């Protein structure tokens, strides 16, 4: 599937941006322009079932295949958050960016038998403004409004399409390209033990102190600092 894309900047230095579940390209509203200021042409997708992209069947592999069908091969940088990090890791060998950054990637989603599964994700479709604020007290008002809109247009069927990811260990055995993993503090997806194992597998791992899951919205400056040497 060809995905809807949004671009900031121009030129030959390309950065790819892949959002997480329930979001779309608007989650990168500060990151995209910042990368453009640094000389990149930043291309952000709306994953299938999100934003302005089409709806359809959903699976981990389809999310990854769409990235390959839509985005240019050989970008200088690729960044994926949460579900976007999972999709990027499944597409990275084919996309062949020079560097990859996985932001609190969905490589370890809580098991459904632990009381958290696709149904709980789907319930987020009904989130109210006050609930989003309570869950993300550090977000700017603009991000709260964007979240309300992205959730409104999101197809909650995407959560059921990745049901097999719940309780699974989806961490890559090794980085296909030089790779950084940035983590929330604490990360609900990557435990300290998992992080240590990722480091042993060849990933560089950095934690943004005090940041929530959507690091780039929770602490934009901290997120950009965590990319030092990678952008």
C-alpha positions in Angstrom: 0.0 0.0 0.0 1.2 3.5 -0.9 1.1 5.5 2.3 0.2 9.2 2.7 3.4 11.2 3.4 4.3 14.6 4.7 7.7 16.3 4.0 9.7 19.0 5.7 12.7 20.4 4.1 14.4 19.5 0.8 17.7 18.2 -0.4 19.5 14.8 -0.7 19.9 14.1 3.0 16.8 12.1 3.7 15.3 11.2 7.1 12.3 8.8 7.5 9.8 9.2 10.3 7.4 6.4 11.3 4.8 7.0 14.1 3.3 4.7 16.7 -0.2 3.3 17.0 -3.1 5.8 17.2 -0.9 8.6 15.9 0.1 9.8 12.4 2.6 12.1 10.9 1.5 15.0 13.1 3.2 13.4 16.1 6.5 14.6 14.5 5.3 18.3 14.3 8.5 19.5 16.0 10.9 16.8 15.0 10.3 17.2 11.2 10.9 20.9 11.1 14.0 20.5 13.4 15.5 17.9 11.1 14.8 20.2 8.1 16.7 23.0 10.0 19.6 20.6 10.2 19.6 20.0 6.5 17.4 16.9 6.1 14.4 16.3 3.9 12.3 14.6 6.5 9.5 12.3 5.2 6.9 11.1 7.6 4.3 8.5 6.8 0.8 7.8 8.0 0.7 4.0 8.6 -2.2 2.1 7.1 -5.3 2.6 9.3 -3.9 6.0 10.5 -4.2 9.6 9.4 -4.8 10.0 5.7 -3.6 6.6 4.6 -6.1 3.9 3.5 -7.6 1.2 5.7 -7.5 -2.5 5.0 -6.0 -5.6 6.6 -3.5 -5.2 9.3 -0.4 -7.1 10.4 3.2 -6.4 11.5 4.4 -7.5 8.1 1.9 -5.3 6.2 3.0 -2.3 8.2 6.6 -3.0 7.2 5.8 -3.8 3.6 4.0 -0.5 3.2 7.1 1.4 4.4 9.2 -0.4 1.7 6.6 0.4 -1.0 6.3 4.0 0.0 9.7 5.3 1.2 13.1 5.8 -0.6 15.8 3.2 -0.2 19.2 4.4 1.3 18.0 7.3 3.5 20.6 8.8 5.8 18.4 8.3 8.8 15.2 6.4 9.8 13.4 6.9 13.1 10.5 4.7 14.3 8.5 5.2 17.4 6.6 2.3 19.2 4.7 0.4 16.5 6.7 2.5 14.0 9.8 1.1 15.6 8.6 -2.5 15.2 7.6 -1.8 11.6 10.9 -0.2 10.8 12.8 -3.1 12.3 11.0 -5.5 9.9 11.7 -3.2 6.9 15.1 -1.9 7.7 17.1 -4.4 5.7 15.1 -3.6 2.6 15.0 0.2 3.2 18.8 0.1 4.0 19.1 3.5 5.8 22.6 4.5 6.9 21.4 4.7 10.5 18.2 3.6 12.4 16.8 5.0 15.6 14.1 3.0 17.5 12.2 5.1 20.0 10.7 3.0 22.8 10.0 0.3 20.2 7.1 -2.1 20.5 9.3 -5.2 20.7 7.8 -6.3 24.0 4.1 -5.6 24.3 2.5 -6.7 27.5 0.9 -10.2 27.2 -2.8 -10.4 26.9 -3.0 -12.9 29.8 -1.5 -10.2 31.9 -4.7 -8.2 31.5 -3.6 -6.0 28.5 -4.3 -6.8 24.9 -5.8 -5.5 21.7 -9.1 -4.8 23.4 -7.5 -2.3 25.8 -5.8 -0.5 22.9 -9.1 -0.3 21.0 -10.7 1.3 24.0 -8.4 4.3 23.5 -10.7 5.2 20.6 -12.9 6.8 23.2 -10.2 8.9 25.0 -11.3 12.3 26.1 -9.2 15.4 26.3 -9.0 15.3 30.1 -7.8 11.7 30.0 -5.1 12.5 27.4 -3.9 15.3 29.6 -3.9 13.1 32.7 -1.9 10.4 30.8 0.6 12.9 29.3 0.9 15.8 31.8 4.1 17.1 30.1 2.6 17.5 26.6 2.0 20.9 25.1 -1.6 21.8 24.4 -1.1 21.4 20.7 -0.1 17.8 21.1 -3.2 17.1 23.2 -5.4 18.5 20.4 -3.5 16.5 17.7 -3.9 13.3 19.7 -7.6 13.9 19.9 -7.8 14.2 16.2 -5.4 11.4 15.3 -7.3 9.0 17.6 -10.6 10.1 16.0 -9.5 9.1 12.5 -7.5 6.0 13.7 -8.9 2.6 12.8 -8.8 0.6 16.1 -8.7 -2.6 14.0 -5.0 -2.0 13.7 -4.6 -3.2 17.3 -6.3 -6.5 16.5 -4.1 -6.9 13.5 -1.0 -7.1 15.7 -2.6 -9.4 18.3 0.2 -11.9 17.8 2.7 -9.3 19.0 1.2 -9.3 22.5 3.5 -11.3 24.8 6.0 -12.0 22.0 9.7 -11.1 22.1 10.2 -9.2 18.8 13.6 -7.8 19.5 16.0 -8.1 16.5 18.8 -10.6 16.9 21.2 -7.9 15.8 21.1 -4.5 14.1 20.9 -4.6 10.4 22.4 -1.1 10.2 24.1 1.0 12.9 21.2 1.4 15.4 20.2 3.5 18.4 17.4 2.6 20.8 16.1 5.5 22.9 13.9 4.5 25.9 11.4 6.2 28.1 12.1 6.3 31.8 10.8 3.8 32.7 10.0 2.0 29.5 6.9 -0.1 29.6 8.1 -2.0 26.5 11.8 -2.6 27.1 12.9 -3.7 30.5 16.4 -2.9 31.9 17.3 -6.6 31.3 16.0 -6.3 27.7 18.0 -3.1 27.2 21.2 -4.7 28.5 20.6 -7.6 26.1 20.0 -5.2 23.2 23.3 -3.5 24.0 25.1 -6.9 24.0 23.6 -7.5 20.5 25.2 -4.4 19.2 22.5 -1.7 19.6 23.4 1.5 21.3 20.9 2.2 24.1 20.1 5.5 25.7 17.4 6.5 28.2 15.8 9.9 28.2 15.4 10.5 32.0 11.9 11.2 33.2 10.3 10.9 29.7 7.1 9.0 28.9 6.6 6.6 26.1 6.2 9.3 23.4 9.6 10.7 24.2 9.6 13.3 21.5 6.4 14.9 22.7 7.1 14.5 26.4 10.6 16.0 26.4 11.4 17.3 22.9 14.8 18.8 24.0 15.7 15.6 25.8 14.7 13.6 22.8 16.8 15.6 20.4 19.8 15.5 22.8 19.5 11.7 22.9 20.1 11.7 19.1 23.5 13.4 19.4 25.9 11.7 17.1 23.2 10.1 15.2 21.6 13.0 13.2 
